Amino acid sequence: MNQQVDIEKYLEEFRSEIENLNKS
């Protein structure tokens, strides 16, 4: 299990969610 990868994927999704909120 590589937890670092999971954290990076989570952060990437989180950032795209924030970008979507900023666009609206």
C-alpha positions in Angstrom: 0.0 0.0 0.0 1.4 3.3 -1.0 -0.5 5.9 1.0 1.4 8.8 -0.6 -0.2 8.1 -4.0 -3.7 8.0 -2.4 -3.0 11.4 -0.8 -1.8 12.9 -4.1 -4.9 11.6 -5.9 -7.1 13.0 -3.2 -5.4 16.4 -3.4 -5.8 16.5 -7.1 -9.5 15.8 -7.0 -9.9 18.3 -4.2 -8.2 21.0 -6.3 -10.4 20.4 -9.2 -13.5 20.6 -7.0 -12.3 24.0 -5.8 -11.7 25.2 -9.3 -15.2 24.2 -10.2 -16.6 26.2 -7.3 -14.5 29.2 -8.3 -15.8 29.0 -11.9 -19.5 29.2 -10.8 
